[in-house]
């Protein structure tokens, strides 16, 4: 009997000890989430202070008490975007287009007629593909042509002069407006010519040259052929300074040489400003986002210059340009 009472007393003592140890856990009051985190933060700061006292340093205040936030009450009827904007956090920012000098190339847009089977496609313009402005230096080979000259030697001598292969240097800059191009061009042209049997006389030969400095305004139109290639044509109108010179040489004939006023062969030169025009056809190939290759043909009409007749020049151009 005493043994059973002793076991019962031990059991009651164990239960009492368990209840005493876990009293706060069994009968703890419920707290909300914010209060729970506040207590954790306070406990962490208390431990930090104790560790600082033990080490003899200042406590590290890394945790700040949470500020109480007011709960936002949303209206009953609101658009979904307004519900999203009302959520806690930074306000939504509108994305503005960034203007960095190069516009994004829109892809081709295809529209389908809902009432039929027809389709229409809208392609990007040259301005969207290549850029608004361009700068294009170029070199050209000037095809051989024929010059007619009326030289005031021995009265008036008229004959033709055959030219050699010439060259030209050009520089063009302009702006694109959709598929249109408005530009200004500057060029220098040089070509030499000769006639070993001038005026069908075996005693005289002629040699000379023609130089041109041109400045013209141009209007062109280009269309994209592929992603990198474009085809265009244009018309230029402007002015040019033309200089022609020719020199006669006697063929080792002493009597003929005595007819000249001095010992040196006679030289005849004329220069004047002329109205010119250009007809252009060109291909442009983009090999990078900024640079492109240029290939073209240009027909240039130049009026007469005094004793020298009008001439038509054929130029085959090539160059490397910049688009921006």
Secondary structure by P-SEA (a helix, b strand, c coil): caaaaaaaaaaaaaaaaaaaaaccccbbbbbcaaaaaaaaaaaaaaaaaaaaaaacccccccccccccccbbbbcccccaaaaaaacccccbbbbccccccccccccbbbbbcccccbbbbbbbccccccccbbbbbbbbbbccbbbbbbcccccbbbbbbbbccccccccccccccccbbbbcccbbbbbbcccccccccccbbbbbbbbbbbbbcccbbbbbccccbbbbcccccbbbbbbbbbbbbccccaaaaaaccccccbbbbbbbbbbbbbbbbbbbbbcccccbbbbbbbbbbbccccccccbbbbbbbbbccccc
